[in-house]
Amino acid sequence: MEEKIVIVLNEMSEYLSITQMKKLQEVIIKTFADNEANKVKISNEEFLKMFLDAKRIEGCSERTIIYYQATVKHLLSQITTEVRKITTEEIREYLSNYQKRNDCSNVTIDNVRRNISSFFSWLEEEDYILKSPMKRIHKIKTKTVVKSVISDEGIEKLRDNCNEKRDLAIIDLLYSTGIRVGELVNLNIDDIDLEGRECIVYGKGDKERRVYFDAKAKVHLKEYIDNRTDNNNALFVTLDAPHDRLKISGVEIRLRNLGKKLALERIHPHKFRRSMATRAIDKGMPIEQVQKLLGHSQIDTTMQYAMVNQNNVKTAHQKYMA
């Protein structure tokens, strides 16, 4: 059907102005959309549920699913039009009002745009709509901000001020492997090979990969495990009984409080990941190998995590260009 519409538009292009062509396209799409909508009545809530189910099957994490759900649900609460009849103009107005009302940055509003775009792209792929209304809403320009990493001095301060063996093991494991905090809390004791200084983690989409840790991490992990008195098979557990598996929020709060106590700039689990990538590239590790360790499917993602040391850029320039 879509191919036939394209043929009609191509045939008429030499007889109509650009404005007339756009209007003709809108009328044709709306007419066919109405005809399709009359075949099966599916509510907006059902469409959202079907979309989330599809994303679960694709292997998206529960955290991502919740983010999709919150974003699209809010959109559908503000735009009461049937999903298959929502227009580009309605979504543009929604995004504009969202940004004004919440006083959020371009980065935040672009994340909202991307989630909404995923929803409508799925509708298009599943033939529930002829064309996604998001196609004419392009990526919102954002400033490229060089995010800070944890310095060697900062890492030593964190280590020296850990009062718990568990926290020290967490810091060293995060810093030497660059694993995600979700991967960290899902680790079991059996996943750790202390002699080989390696462990298996399951990343986004349950993709399995092997990561490696240094000698310091090995020592502190062994001390922590040997001093455990509980029977939980989780690698990291709460300090108090009944010693349940540690949650992501538990790691985040612990590290944030330790960072504030030492007056270090915004210490959070993801900062260790970025610091590991930067340090690896800075020391000469090929970017493809860093990509493998971090579990990125695209090398561009790895480059966004890594901040190359400016002193090394200067040295390289003098070596190759002077």
Phi, psi and chi 1 to 4 in degrees:
 res  aa     phi    psi   chi1   chi2   chi3   chi4
   1 MET       -  -44.0 -174.8 -176.9  -65.0      -
   2 GLU   -61.8  -37.3 -166.2  168.6  -13.2      -
   3 GLU   -64.2  -37.6  -69.3  177.6   -0.2      -
   4 LYS   -66.0  -38.0  -69.0  179.8 -179.9  179.0
   5 ILE   -63.4  -42.6  -68.4  174.4      -      -
   6 VAL   -61.4  -40.8  172.1      -      -      -
   7 ILE   -61.5  -44.8  -68.8  170.8      -      -
   8 VAL   -60.6  -46.0  171.6      -      -      -
   9 LEU   -64.0  -40.5  -66.7  173.2      -      -
  10 ASN   -63.8  -40.1  -73.6  -21.8      -      -
  11 GLU   -65.1  -35.4  -72.1  -70.8  -29.7      -
  12 MET   -88.5  -11.4  -64.0  -59.4  -65.3      -
  13 SER   -59.4  -33.1   61.1      -      -      -
  14 GLU   -81.3   -9.0   59.1 -179.1  -61.4      -
  15 TYR  -105.8  -18.1  -57.2  105.6      -      -
  16 LEU  -117.8  154.6  -58.2  175.8      -      -
  17 SER   -76.1  170.5   65.9      -      -      -
  18 ILE   -60.4  -43.0  -66.7  174.8      -      -
  19 THR   -62.4  -42.5  -56.3      -      -      -
  20 GLN   -66.7  -36.9  -70.0  170.3  -32.6      -
  21 MET   -63.5  -42.6  -78.3  -67.5  -65.6      -
  22 LYS   -63.0  -41.3  -77.0 -174.6  176.7  179.1
  23 LYS   -66.7  -41.7 -173.3   61.6 -178.9  175.4
  24 LEU   -60.7  -43.3  175.8   61.1      -      -
  25 GLN   -61.1  -44.9 -178.7  177.8  -13.5      -
  26 GLU   -61.6  -43.2  -73.7  176.8    9.4      -
  27 VAL   -64.9  -44.4  171.2      -      -      -
  28 ILE   -62.8  -48.2  -69.0  174.0      -      -
  29 ILE   -62.9  -43.9  -71.6  175.9      -      -
  30 LYS   -63.0  -41.0 -175.8  177.7 -175.6  -57.3
  31 THR   -63.1  -47.5  -58.5      -      -      -
  32 PHE   -67.8  -35.2  -81.5  108.0      -      -
  33 ALA   -64.3  -40.9      -      -      -      -
  34 ASP   -62.1  -42.0  -72.9  -18.3      -      -
  35 ASN   -63.5  -41.4  -69.6  -22.3      -      -
  36 GLU   -67.5  -40.5  -70.3  -64.7  -45.5      -
  37 ALA   -63.3  -31.5      -      -      -      -
  38 ASN   -71.8  -19.2  -70.3  -29.7      -      -
  39 LYS   -68.8  -48.7  -69.3  179.1 -177.6  177.6
  40 VAL  -134.6  125.5 -177.9      -      -      -
  41 LYS   -92.7  111.1  -77.0  -70.7 -177.9 -178.2
  42 ILE  -123.1  129.1  -58.5  175.1      -      -
  43 SER   -73.7  161.7   68.9      -      -      -
  44 ASN   -59.7  -38.7  -70.9   -1.2      -      -
  45 GLU   -64.5  -38.2  -68.7   73.6   20.1      -
  46 GLU   -67.0  -39.7  -73.3  176.5  -64.0      -
  47 PHE   -60.2  -43.9  -86.3  125.0      -      -
  48 LEU   -62.4  -44.4  175.5   55.3      -      -
  49 LYS   -61.6  -42.4 -177.5 -178.6 -178.5  -58.7
  50 MET   -63.8  -40.2  -70.8  158.7   63.0      -
  51 PHE   -62.9  -47.0  166.6   68.3      -      -
  52 LEU   -64.6  -38.7  -63.0  175.9      -      -
  53 ASP   -61.5  -41.5  -72.5  -17.6      -      -
  54 ALA   -63.5  -39.9      -      -      -      -
  55 LYS   -68.1  -34.7  -72.0  -61.1  170.9 -175.7
  56 ARG   -63.9  -44.0  -78.9 -165.7 -177.7   90.3
  57 ILE   -63.0  -34.1  -67.4  170.4      -      -
  58 GLU   -70.6  -12.7  -71.3  174.6   16.1      -
  59 GLY   100.7   12.3      -      -      -      -
  60 CYS   -65.0  144.2  -72.0      -      -      -
  61 SER   -69.2  160.2   68.6      -      -      -
  62 GLU   -64.1  -30.8 -160.0   55.1   37.1      -
  63 ARG   -63.9  -43.6 -141.6  178.3 -173.0 -169.7
  64 THR   -65.8  -40.5  -58.7      -      -      -
  65 ILE   -59.8  -45.1  -62.1  -65.8      -      -
  66 ILE   -62.6  -38.6  -68.5  169.9      -      -
  67 TYR   -66.0  -44.5 -168.8   24.1      -      -
  68 TYR   -58.6  -47.1  -86.1  131.5      -      -
  69 GLN   -60.8  -47.6 -176.9  177.2   29.6      -
  70 ALA   -63.2  -42.6      -      -      -      -
  71 THR   -66.6  -50.9  -52.4      -      -      -
  72 VAL   -70.4  -37.3  179.0      -      -      -
  73 LYS   -61.5  -40.5 -168.8  173.7 -177.9  179.1
  74 HIS   -66.1  -40.8 -171.5  -90.9      -      -
  75 LEU   -58.3  -47.6  168.8   78.6      -      -
  76 LEU   -70.8  -20.1  -61.6  178.2      -      -
  77 SER   -78.9  -23.3   70.9      -      -      -
  78 GLN   -95.3  -31.2  -60.1  -62.1  -52.2      -
  79 ILE  -110.5  109.7  -59.7  177.2      -      -
  80 THR   -88.1   -2.2   55.2      -      -      -
  81 THR   -61.4  148.9  -49.7      -      -      -
  82 GLU   -58.4  140.9  -74.2 -176.0   31.9      -
  83 VAL   -49.6  -43.2  160.2      -      -      -
  84 ARG   -74.3   -5.3  -71.5 -173.1  -80.2 -160.9
  85 LYS  -116.7    2.1  -65.2 -178.1 -178.9  179.7
  86 ILE   -65.5  134.1  -69.0  176.8      -      -
  87 THR  -101.9  165.1   64.7      -      -      -
  88 THR   -59.7  -42.0  -59.7      -      -      -
  89 GLU   -63.0  -38.7  -72.5   69.1   29.8      -
  90 GLU   -64.0  -40.7  -74.9  178.6  -58.9      -
  91 ILE   -71.5  -39.2  -62.6  174.5      -      -
  92 ARG   -58.8  -45.6  -83.3 -154.5 -175.2  104.1
  93 GLU   -62.7  -40.8 -175.5 -179.8    1.5      -
  94 TYR   -60.8  -47.7  167.1   78.5      -      -
  95 LEU   -63.3  -40.4  -69.2  173.1      -      -
  96 SER   -63.4  -46.4  176.8      -      -      -
  97 ASN   -65.5  -37.6  -68.9  -22.4      -      -
  98 TYR   -60.4  -46.1 -174.6  101.0      -      -
  99 GLN   -66.2  -41.1 -172.1  167.2   28.5      -
 100 LYS   -66.5  -45.3  -71.5  175.2 -174.9  174.3
 101 ARG   -66.3  -39.0 -172.9  166.9   54.1 -111.6
 102 ASN   -98.3   -3.6  -64.8  -72.1      -      -
 103 ASP    49.4   47.0 -168.1   26.4      -      -
 104 CYS   -98.1  162.2   54.1      -      -      -
 105 SER   -76.5  169.4   66.9      -      -      -
 106 ASN   -64.3  -31.5  -79.0   -0.9      -      -
 107 VAL   -63.3  -46.2  172.8      -      -      -
 108 THR   -63.9  -47.2  -60.1      -      -      -
 109 ILE   -67.8  -28.7 -159.4   66.7      -      -
 110 ASP   -72.2  -32.5 -166.4   56.1      -      -
 111 ASN   -64.7  -40.2  -73.4  -22.8      -      -
 112 VAL   -63.5  -46.0  172.2      -      -      -
 113 ARG   -57.4  -43.2  177.3 -157.8   62.7   80.8
 114 ARG   -65.2  -40.3 -167.9  167.7   61.3 -114.9
 115 ASN   -66.5  -43.0  -80.3   -0.7      -      -
 116 ILE   -63.8  -39.6  -65.8  171.1      -      -
 117 SER   -62.2  -38.7 -176.6      -      -      -
 118 SER   -61.5  -40.3  -66.3      -      -      -
 119 PHE   -62.6  -49.7  174.3   57.6      -      -
 120 PHE   -72.9  -29.5  -78.0   99.8      -      -
 121 SER   -64.9  -39.3  -67.2      -      -      -
 122 TRP   -63.7  -42.3  174.4   80.6      -      -
 123 LEU   -59.9  -39.6  -71.6  170.9      -      -
 124 GLU   -68.8  -44.2 -177.2 -179.9  -19.5      -
 125 GLU   -62.4  -33.4  -71.6  167.7    5.5      -
 126 GLU   -87.2    5.0  -63.8  -66.6  -42.3      -
 127 ASP    65.2   27.3  -66.9  -34.1      -      -
 128 TYR   -84.7  -25.0  -70.9  115.5      -      -
 129 ILE  -132.6  156.5   56.9  175.9      -      -
 130 LEU   -78.2  -37.8  -73.4  172.3      -      -
 131 LYS  -149.2  134.7 -178.5 -178.5  177.0 -176.9
 132 SER   -68.5  130.3  167.7      -      -      -
 133 PRO   -69.3   -7.9   24.8  -33.7      -      -
 134 MET   -85.1   -8.9  -63.5  -61.4  -65.6      -
 135 LYS   -63.6  -27.2  -76.6 -169.1  174.1  177.6
 136 ARG   -96.4    2.6  -74.0 -170.1  -75.2  134.3
 137 ILE  -104.3  102.8  -58.3  178.1      -      -
 138 HIS   -86.3  169.4  -56.4  -62.8      -      -
 139 LYS   -54.6  134.2 -175.5 -178.5 -172.9  -58.4
 140 ILE   -81.8  129.3  -62.3  164.0      -      -
 141 LYS   -67.1  133.8  -69.2 -176.9  178.8  179.0
 142 THR  -131.4  154.7   56.7      -      -      -
 143 LYS   -74.6  139.5  -68.8 -178.8  179.8  178.0
 144 THR   -84.0  108.8  -57.9      -      -      -
 145 VAL  -101.5  127.1  179.7      -      -      -
 146 VAL   -78.5  110.7  178.0      -      -      -
 147 LYS   -80.6  143.8  -64.4 -179.1  179.2  178.7
 148 SER   -76.4  159.1   62.9      -      -      -
 149 VAL  -120.0  171.0  -64.0      -      -      -
 150 ILE   -86.2  126.0  -51.9  171.7      -      -
 151 SER   -73.5  164.5   64.7      -      -      -
 152 ASP   -58.9  -39.1  -67.9  -19.1      -      -
 153 GLU   -64.9  -39.9 -178.9 -176.6  -10.8      -
 154 GLY   -63.0  -41.7      -      -      -      -
 155 ILE   -61.2  -43.9  -72.7  -67.4      -      -
 156 GLU   -64.3  -37.0  -70.9  -52.3  -43.0      -
 157 LYS   -63.7  -43.4  -80.8 -174.3  177.7  179.8
 158 LEU   -61.9  -44.7  -70.0  168.3      -      -
 159 ARG   -61.9  -47.1  -76.3 -170.5 -179.7  116.9
 160 ASP   -66.2  -23.4  -68.1  -17.2      -      -
 161 ASN  -106.2   12.9  -73.1  -86.5      -      -
 162 CYS   -79.6  123.3  -86.8      -      -      -
 163 ASN   -94.8   -7.5  -62.3  -39.7      -      -
 164 GLU  -120.9  135.6  -63.2  -68.7  -19.2      -
 165 LYS   -60.3  -35.0  -65.1 -178.6 -174.3  -62.4
 166 ARG   -61.4  -46.1 -177.4 -159.0   66.5 -179.3
 167 ASP   -65.6  -36.8  -64.3  -13.0      -      -
 168 LEU   -65.5  -40.9 -171.5   54.2      -      -
 169 ALA   -65.7  -38.6      -      -      -      -
 170 ILE   -62.8  -47.6  -73.7  174.1      -      -
 171 ILE   -59.4  -47.9  -74.1  170.9      -      -
 172 ASP   -68.0  -36.9  -82.3  -33.1      -      -
 173 LEU   -69.5  -42.9 -166.5   59.5      -      -
 174 LEU   -62.7  -44.1  -75.4  173.7      -      -
 175 TYR   -71.9  -34.0 -171.2   57.4      -      -
 176 SER   -89.9  -23.8   60.2      -      -      -
 177 THR  -103.2  -30.5   61.5      -      -      -
 178 GLY    73.9   20.0      -      -      -      -
 179 ILE   -72.9  157.5   59.0  176.6      -      -
 180 ARG   -72.5  154.5  -58.3  176.2  178.6   93.1
 181 VAL   -63.9  -33.4   63.8      -      -      -
 182 GLY   -64.7  -36.5      -      -      -      -
 183 GLU   -69.8  -35.9  -64.1  166.5  -13.3      -
 184 LEU   -62.7  -50.2  177.2   93.8      -      -
 185 VAL   -72.2  -18.1  -62.5      -      -      -
 186 ASN   -86.7   -7.0  -75.8  -29.4      -      -
 187 LEU   -67.9  143.4  -78.8  170.2      -      -
 188 ASN  -109.4  162.2  -67.1  -35.8      -      -
 189 ILE   -58.2  -39.2  -64.1  174.2      -      -
 190 ASP   -66.2  -17.7  -67.5  -17.8      -      -
 191 ASP   -76.7  -13.9  -64.7  -33.8      -      -
 192 ILE   -96.0  125.4  -58.8  -66.7      -      -
 193 ASP  -106.6   96.0  177.4    2.8      -      -
 194 LEU   -66.0  -39.0  -72.9  173.1      -      -
 195 GLU   -67.1  -42.4  -70.8  -53.4  -49.3      -
 196 GLY   -83.2   -7.3      -      -      -      -
 197 ARG    51.3   53.6  -63.8 -155.2  -35.2 -126.6
 198 GLU  -151.9  164.0   60.8 -175.9   43.4      -
 199 CYS  -155.0  159.6   59.5      -      -      -
 200 ILE  -100.5  129.4  -61.9  -68.3      -      -
 201 VAL  -122.5  158.6  -64.1      -      -      -
 202 TYR  -116.4  110.8  -64.8   89.2      -      -
 203 GLY   -87.4 -156.8      -      -      -      -
 204 LYS   -61.0  137.2  -68.0 -177.0  177.4  179.7
 205 GLY    71.6   20.0      -      -      -      -
 206 ASP    58.3   30.3  -76.1  -26.4      -      -
 207 LYS   -77.0  127.0  -67.1  177.2 -176.7  173.8
 208 GLU   -86.9  136.8  178.6 -174.4  -56.3      -
 209 ARG  -149.1  157.8   76.0  179.0 -170.6  -79.0
 210 ARG  -101.7  131.9 -167.4  177.8  -61.7  -85.5
 211 VAL  -124.7  164.0  -65.0      -      -      -
 212 TYR  -128.7  145.8  -49.6   93.5      -      -
 213 PHE  -124.5  162.5   47.6   86.9      -      -
 214 ASP   -88.4 -178.9   58.4   21.1      -      -
 215 ALA   -65.1  -37.5      -      -      -      -
 216 LYS   -62.6  -44.4  -78.0 -175.6  179.1  178.3
 217 ALA   -61.9  -39.1      -      -      -      -
 218 LYS   -60.8  -47.8  173.4 -174.8  174.6  178.6
 219 VAL   -61.3  -46.8  169.6      -      -      -
 220 HIS   -73.7  -32.4  -65.5  138.8      -      -
 221 LEU   -64.7  -44.0  -83.2  167.9      -      -
 222 LYS   -63.6  -43.5 -171.1  173.0 -171.2  -51.3
 223 GLU   -61.6  -42.9  -73.8 -178.7   -3.9      -
 224 TYR   -65.2  -47.5  165.4   62.1      -      -
 225 ILE   -64.2  -42.8  -67.3  170.6      -      -
 226 ASP   -64.8  -26.5  -71.7  -13.8      -      -
 227 ASN   -93.9    1.3  -79.5  -87.4      -      -
 228 ARG   -72.1  140.8  -73.0  -97.5  -62.5  -88.8
 229 THR  -115.2   -2.8   55.7      -      -      -
 230 ASP   -92.3  174.3   59.7  -86.6      -      -
 231 ASN  -109.3    9.6  -63.9  -41.4      -      -
 232 ASN   -68.8  136.0 -162.9  -36.0      -      -
 233 ASN   -83.1   -5.6   66.0  -17.9      -      -
 234 ALA   -66.6  144.2      -      -      -      -
 235 LEU   -68.3  -45.4  178.1   59.6      -      -
 236 PHE  -117.2  125.2  -66.2  111.2      -      -
 237 VAL  -126.4  168.0  -64.1      -      -      -
 238 THR   -66.1  154.4   56.8      -      -      -
 239 LEU   -72.9  -29.8  -63.2  175.1      -      -
 240 ASP   -99.0  153.8  -59.4  -39.1      -      -
 241 ALA   -60.8  146.4      -      -      -      -
 242 PRO   -87.1   22.0   31.9  -34.2      -      -
 243 HIS    56.2   57.4  -56.2  -67.6      -      -
 244 ASP   -75.2  163.2  -66.3  -35.0      -      -
 245 ARG   -56.1  133.6 -178.4 -176.8  -66.3  -87.2
 246 LEU   -67.1  138.7 -167.8   61.1      -      -
 247 LYS   -96.7  165.0  -64.7 -179.6  179.1  178.6
 248 ILE   -56.8  -45.2  -70.1  174.8      -      -
 249 SER   -61.3  -34.1   57.6      -      -      -
 250 GLY   -63.7  -42.5      -      -      -      -
 251 VAL   -66.4  -45.0  179.2      -      -      -
 252 GLU   -60.8  -46.4  -68.6  173.0  -22.9      -
 253 ILE   -64.6  -42.9  -67.9  168.7      -      -
 254 ARG   -61.4  -47.0 -163.0   74.6  174.7  177.8
 255 LEU   -70.0  -39.4  -67.4  176.6      -      -
 256 ARG   -63.0  -44.0 -177.9  167.9   63.7 -116.4
 257 ASN   -65.2  -38.8  -69.9  -18.4      -      -
 258 LEU   -65.8  -41.1 -176.8   56.5      -      -
 259 GLY   -63.8  -42.0      -      -      -      -
 260 LYS   -63.6  -40.5  -76.8 -178.1  179.0  178.1
 261 LYS   -60.5  -34.3  176.0 -176.1  170.5 -175.2
 262 LEU   -97.5    5.9  -60.1  172.3      -      -
 263 ALA    58.7   37.6      -      -      -      -
 264 LEU   -95.2  145.5  -65.0  174.2      -      -
 265 GLU   -71.6  118.1 -176.6 -172.4   -2.3      -
 266 ARG    33.7   79.9  -68.4 -165.4   69.0 -127.8
 267 ILE   -89.8  120.0  -60.9  -61.3      -      -
 268 HIS  -147.2  160.8   52.4   84.6      -      -
 269 PRO   -54.6  -40.2  -26.7   35.0      -      -
 270 HIS   -66.6  -24.8 -145.6   72.7      -      -
 271 LYS   -66.9  -30.9 -159.6  166.8 -171.2  175.9
 272 PHE   -66.6  -38.8  -72.6   86.5      -      -
 273 ARG   -63.7  -46.2 -176.9  168.1  167.0   80.8
 274 ARG   -66.1  -37.6 -170.9  162.1   58.0 -117.8
 275 SER   -65.6  -40.0  -60.0      -      -      -
 276 MET   -63.2  -44.4  177.6  -90.1 -179.7      -
 277 ALA   -63.6  -44.6      -      -      -      -
 278 THR   -62.9  -44.9  -60.9      -      -      -
 279 ARG   -64.1  -40.6 -172.6  168.2   56.7  119.7
 280 ALA   -63.3  -47.0      -      -      -      -
 281 ILE   -66.3  -39.7  -67.9  173.9      -      -
 282 ASP   -60.0  -33.0 -169.8   34.6      -      -
 283 LYS   -90.4    3.1  -70.2 -177.9  177.0  -66.1
 284 GLY   101.8    6.4      -      -      -      -
 285 MET   -68.5  131.8 -179.1 -178.5  -74.5      -
 286 PRO   -57.4  139.2  -24.7   35.1      -      -
 287 ILE   -59.3  -31.2 -172.2   70.4      -      -
 288 GLU   -65.0  -34.6  -65.4   83.2    4.3      -
 289 GLN   -75.2  -35.5  -68.1 -179.8   18.3      -
 290 VAL   -63.9  -40.8  178.8      -      -      -
 291 GLN   -57.7  -43.0  175.4 -169.6    2.1      -
 292 LYS   -63.7  -44.0 -175.0   83.9  171.2  174.0
 293 LEU   -65.4  -38.3  -71.4  174.4      -      -
 294 LEU   -81.4  -15.9  -65.6  179.6      -      -
 295 GLY    78.0   31.8      -      -      -      -
 296 HIS   -88.5  136.5  -69.8  152.9      -      -
 297 SER   -80.6  -26.4   56.0      -      -      -
 298 GLN  -116.8  133.9  -60.2  -66.9  -32.2      -
 299 ILE   -69.2  -24.8 -157.7  163.0      -      -
 300 ASP   -61.3  -34.9  -71.5  -10.9      -      -
 301 THR   -64.2  -40.7  -49.8      -      -      -
 302 THR   -62.3  -41.5  -49.3      -      -      -
 303 MET   -64.6  -31.4  -71.4  -56.6  -62.1      -
 304 GLN   -69.6  -26.4  -69.6  172.6   11.1      -
 305 TYR   -80.1  -26.7  -84.8   68.5      -      -
 306 ALA  -100.4  133.6      -      -      -      -
 307 MET  -113.4  110.2 -178.2 -174.0   70.8      -
 308 VAL   -72.3  133.7  179.8      -      -      -
 309 ASN   -58.5  126.9 -171.8  -57.0      -      -
 310 GLN   -64.6  -32.7 -168.5   60.7   39.4      -
 311 ASN   -62.9  -37.4  -69.1  -29.6      -      -
 312 ASN   -70.2  -32.5  -76.6    1.2      -      -
 313 VAL   -63.1  -43.0  173.9      -      -      -
 314 LYS   -63.8  -44.0 -177.8  177.6 -179.7 -179.6
 315 THR   -61.9  -43.1  -56.9      -      -      -
 316 ALA   -65.2  -38.0      -      -      -      -
 317 HIS   -63.6  -43.7 -178.6  -86.9      -      -
 318 GLN   -64.9  -34.4  -69.6  171.8  -16.2      -
 319 LYS   -71.8  -43.2  177.9  179.9  177.8 -178.7
 320 TYR   -95.9  -27.0  -65.0  107.1      -      -
 321 MET  -109.8  -23.0  -53.4  -59.8  -69.1      -
 322 ALA   -73.1      -      -      -      -      -
